Amino acid sequence: MHSHTFKSVFLIAVVFLTQFSFAQAYKDQFAHTFSIVAKDINTGEMAVGVQSHWFNVGSIVAWGKSGVGVVATQSFVNPAYGPNGLKLMQSGTSAKDALQTLVKQDEGRDFRQVAMLDVNGNVDAFTGANCVTSAYHIIGDNFSVQANMMLNDAVVPAMERAFKTHSNLPLAERIVKVLQAAQAAGGDIRGRQSAALIVVGPKLAAHAWQDKLVNLNVEDSAEPLVELERLLKVHNAYNFMNEGDLAVEHGDMEKAMNAYGTAQRMFPENLEMKYWTAIAMANSGQLDDALPVFKSIFEKDNNWRTMTERLPKSGLLTVSKSELDRILKL
């Protein structure tokens, strides 16, 4: 075999073996990104916030369970850090010990970046030696900020400053500010595509569907943080609607109307919020005040008039026949 032929075969073999080894060890999804895990010391809530130039980053990076803790697993993602970390923390293992245990077991540790925080506020993070520059983390009291494949080294310090600066905000809004600061400092060198935010409570949830207090996921967007912030406002508005509904059930119409009003100010273009407010008013004997609201809704979308005809049968509208006619004739 000629020397140049041998060298060619040798190089091909090296490339093949290198790619094979890499594919075997690091076949998990990419999620080069910036993220934060944090706890609100006043409410006990815990959160994960993340943005990346990767589709649907929240589905693999952000993990959390009420009464237990939160996990962010990124870079060449090993999703097992999420459920396994939560399982260890729920068994009583601290975030630091849980992370150290899982990192030790992970043959691909040099390519991982992970942060964990438990319900007691213990927090730890790990950045593997082979994470793409700029890559590192900062651990603080009740939080950790971490990033890899960033445009510059200013991103992580900007996140730390933002978390400390916005301590007056509710945790979810505070997390959004941290993500915005990261993007403003340079963000992911590739740009941006998706973002996610989860918030869990300080105590174990009675039911699985009550576990996430906030669970927002922007899968694909030119401006994922703009969309994430919008979704959080919508989420909060619907929470006020739910608060209003509960107040109606308890006969406290003043509290209900205050909650409904707050919701509508937060999301003024939403006809449904206005509609159910009008229904609550009509059911509580405030039909004259409700009629102008119904009229403005029907003028924008007549389907709500049809809906109103159907509600008495379901018991959701309890007005008399004559009162119903007044509404429908608007």
C-alpha positions in Angstrom: 0.0 0.0 0.0 1.4 3.4 -1.0 2.1 5.8 1.9 -0.4 8.4 0.8 -3.1 5.7 0.5 -2.3 4.4 4.0 -2.4 7.9 5.4 -5.8 8.5 3.8 -7.2 5.3 5.2 -5.8 6.1 8.6 -7.4 9.6 8.7 -10.7 8.2 7.5 -10.6 5.6 10.3 -9.7 8.2 12.9 -12.6 10.5 11.8 -15.0 7.6 11.8 -14.0 6.3 15.3 -14.1 9.9 16.7 -17.5 10.5 15.3 -18.7 7.1 16.4 -17.5 7.6 19.9 -19.0 11.1 20.1 -22.3 9.9 18.7 -22.4 7.0 21.2 -21.5 9.1 24.3 -23.3 12.3 23.4 -26.3 11.4 21.3 -28.6 13.5 23.5 -30.1 16.7 22.1 -28.2 20.0 21.9 -29.5 22.8 24.1 -26.7 25.3 24.3 -28.4 28.0 26.2 -28.6 30.3 29.2 -30.8 29.5 32.2 -31.6 30.2 35.9 -32.8 28.1 38.8 -34.0 30.2 41.7 -36.1 30.3 44.9 -38.2 33.1 46.3 -37.4 33.3 50.0 -40.7 35.0 50.8 -43.1 32.6 49.1 -41.0 29.5 48.9 -41.7 29.2 45.1 -39.0 27.8 42.9 -38.4 28.4 39.2 -36.5 27.6 36.1 -36.2 30.0 33.2 -34.4 29.3 29.9 -33.8 30.7 26.4 -31.9 29.0 23.5 -31.4 29.0 19.8 -33.0 25.5 19.8 -36.5 24.3 19.1 -38.7 23.7 22.2 -35.9 24.1 24.7 -38.2 23.9 27.7 -39.2 20.3 26.9 -35.7 19.0 27.8 -34.0 21.7 29.9 -36.5 22.8 32.6 -37.7 20.4 35.3 -39.4 21.0 38.6 -41.7 19.6 41.3 -43.6 21.4 44.0 -42.2 20.8 47.5 -39.1 19.2 46.0 -36.9 21.5 43.7 -36.0 22.5 40.2 -33.4 21.4 37.7 -31.9 22.9 34.5 -30.0 20.5 32.3 -28.4 21.8 29.2 -25.4 21.9 26.7 -25.3 18.4 25.3 -28.5 17.6 27.3 -28.8 14.5 29.4 -32.5 14.8 30.3 -32.2 12.1 33.0 -30.7 14.8 35.3 -34.2 16.2 35.5 -36.3 13.3 36.8 -33.4 11.6 38.6 -32.4 14.8 40.3 -36.0 15.5 41.5 -36.3 11.9 42.7 -33.1 12.2 44.8 -34.1 15.6 46.2 -37.6 14.3 47.1 -35.9 11.4 49.0 -34.1 14.0 51.2 -30.8 14.4 49.3 -29.6 17.9 49.0 -29.3 19.6 45.6 -25.5 19.6 45.9 -25.3 15.9 46.8 -27.8 15.0 44.1 -25.9 16.8 41.5 -22.6 15.4 42.5 -24.0 11.9 42.5 -25.5 12.2 39.0 -22.4 13.9 37.5 -20.2 11.1 38.9 -22.3 8.5 37.1 -22.4 10.4 33.8 -19.7 9.4 31.3 -20.6 12.5 29.3 -20.1 14.8 32.2 -17.5 17.0 30.4 -20.2 18.0 27.9 -22.9 18.8 30.4 -24.1 21.9 32.2 -26.6 21.4 35.0 -28.0 23.3 38.0 -30.2 22.1 40.8 -32.0 23.8 43.6 -33.9 22.1 46.4 -36.9 23.2 48.5 -34.6 24.2 51.3 -32.7 26.7 49.1 -29.6 24.5 48.7 -28.2 25.0 45.2 -25.3 23.8 43.1 -24.2 23.8 39.4 -21.8 22.0 37.2 -20.2 23.1 33.9 -18.3 20.4 32.1 -14.8 21.2 30.7 -15.9 20.6 27.1 -18.9 23.0 27.1 -18.6 25.5 24.3 -17.2 28.9 25.2 -18.4 31.2 26.7 -19.5 28.8 29.3 -19.7 29.0 33.1 -22.0 29.5 36.0 -22.4 31.7 39.1 -24.0 30.3 42.3 -25.6 32.7 44.8 -28.0 32.6 47.7 -31.1 30.6 46.5 -30.1 30.8 42.8 -27.7 29.7 40.1 -27.3 31.3 36.7 -25.5 29.3 33.9 -24.8 29.6 30.2 -22.8 28.0 27.4 -22.1 28.9 23.8 -22.6 32.6 24.7 -21.5 35.5 22.6 -19.3 36.8 25.4 -18.4 36.5 29.1 -20.8 39.3 30.1 -24.0 37.2 29.9 -23.8 35.2 33.2 -22.8 38.2 35.3 -25.6 40.2 33.8 -28.0 37.5 34.9 -26.7 37.5 38.4 -27.1 41.3 38.6 -30.6 41.2 37.2 -31.7 38.6 39.8 -30.4 40.7 42.6 -31.7 44.0 41.2 -35.3 42.8 40.8 -35.8 41.2 44.2 -39.1 43.3 44.6 -40.8 41.4 41.8 -42.8 38.1 42.0 -40.5 35.2 41.1 -41.9 34.6 37.6 -41.5 38.2 36.6 -38.0 38.3 38.2 -36.9 35.3 36.1 -38.1 37.0 32.9 -36.0 40.0 33.8 -32.9 37.8 34.2 -33.4 36.2 30.8 -33.9 39.6 29.2 -30.6 40.8 30.8 -28.8 37.8 29.4 -30.1 38.5 25.9 -29.2 42.2 26.2 -25.7 41.3 27.3 -25.2 39.2 24.1 -27.0 36.0 24.6 -26.5 32.8 22.6 -23.9 33.3 19.9 -26.3 31.7 17.4 -29.3 33.9 18.2 -32.6 32.9 19.8 -35.5 30.6 19.0 -37.3 29.3 22.1 -37.8 29.9 25.8 -39.6 28.5 28.8 -40.6 29.3 32.4 -41.8 27.0 35.1 -42.7 27.8 38.7 -43.5 25.3 41.4 -44.7 25.7 44.9 -43.0 25.2 48.3 -45.2 22.2 49.3 -46.0 18.9 47.5 -49.1 19.3 45.3 -52.1 17.2 46.2 -52.7 16.4 42.5 -50.3 16.1 39.6 -52.2 18.8 37.6 -51.7 21.3 40.4 -47.9 20.8 40.5 -46.9 23.7 38.1 -48.0 27.1 39.3 -46.6 28.5 36.0 -45.8 26.4 33.0 -45.1 28.5 29.9 -43.3 27.2 26.8 -42.4 29.3 23.6 -41.4 26.6 21.2 -40.4 28.6 18.2 -40.3 32.4 17.8 -38.2 35.2 16.4 -38.5 36.9 19.8 -39.1 34.2 22.4 -38.6 36.4 25.4 -41.1 39.0 24.1 -43.6 36.1 23.7 -42.7 34.6 27.0 -43.4 37.9 28.8 -46.7 38.3 26.9 -47.8 34.8 27.9 -46.9 35.4 31.5 -49.2 38.5 31.5 -52.0 36.4 30.0 -51.4 33.7 32.6 -51.6 36.3 35.4 -54.8 37.7 33.9 -56.5 34.4 33.9 -55.4 33.8 37.5 -57.4 37.0 38.4 -60.4 35.6 36.5 -60.2 32.4 38.5 -59.9 34.5 41.7 -63.0 36.4 40.6 -64.9 33.2 39.9 -64.1 31.9 43.4 -65.3 35.2 44.9 -68.6 34.8 43.1 -69.0 31.3 44.5 -68.5 32.8 48.0 -71.0 35.6 47.3 -68.4 38.3 47.5 -69.2 40.3 44.4 -67.1 43.3 45.3 -64.0 41.1 45.4 -65.1 39.4 42.3 -65.5 42.6 40.3 -62.1 43.9 41.5 -60.5 40.7 40.3 -62.3 40.7 37.0 -61.4 44.3 36.4 -57.8 43.6 37.1 -57.8 40.7 34.6 -59.4 42.9 31.9 -56.9 45.7 32.4 -54.1 43.2 31.9 -55.7 41.6 28.8 -58.1 44.2 27.4 -58.6 42.7 24.0 -59.9 39.4 25.4 -63.7 39.2 24.8 -64.1 36.1 26.9 -62.9 37.8 30.1 -65.5 40.5 29.5 -68.2 38.0 28.7 -67.9 35.9 31.9 -67.7 39.1 33.9 -71.0 40.1 32.4 -72.5 36.7 33.1 -71.4 37.0 36.8 -73.0 40.4 37.0 -76.2 39.2 35.5 -76.4 36.2 37.8 -75.9 38.4 40.8 -78.7 40.8 40.0 -76.7 43.5 38.3 -78.3 43.0 34.9 -78.6 46.7 34.1 -74.8 47.1 34.5 -74.1 43.9 32.5 -76.2 44.9 29.5 -73.7 47.4 28.0 -71.0 44.9 28.4 -73.0 42.2 26.6 -73.8 44.7 23.8 -70.2 45.6 23.2 -69.3 41.9 23.0 -72.1 40.9 20.7 -71.2 43.8 18.3 -67.7 42.4 18.0 -68.6 38.7 17.7 -72.2 37.5 17.5 -71.2 34.0 18.5 -71.3 35.1 22.1 -75.0 35.9 21.7 -75.6 32.3 20.5 -73.5 31.1 23.5 -75.8 33.1 25.8 -78.9 31.3 24.6 -77.3 28.0 25.5 -76.1 28.8 29.0 -79.4 28.6 31.0 -79.8 24.9 30.1 -76.4 24.3 31.7 -77.1 26.4 34.7 -74.4 28.8 34.0 -76.8 31.7 33.4 -79.5 31.9 36.0 -81.6 34.9 34.9 -85.3 34.8 34.2 -86.8 34.3 30.7 -87.6 38.0 30.4 -84.1 39.0 31.5 -82.6 36.6 29.0 -84.7 38.2 26.3 -83.4 41.6 27.2 -79.8 40.3 26.8 -80.5 38.6 23.5 -82.3 41.6 22.0 -79.3 43.8 22.4 
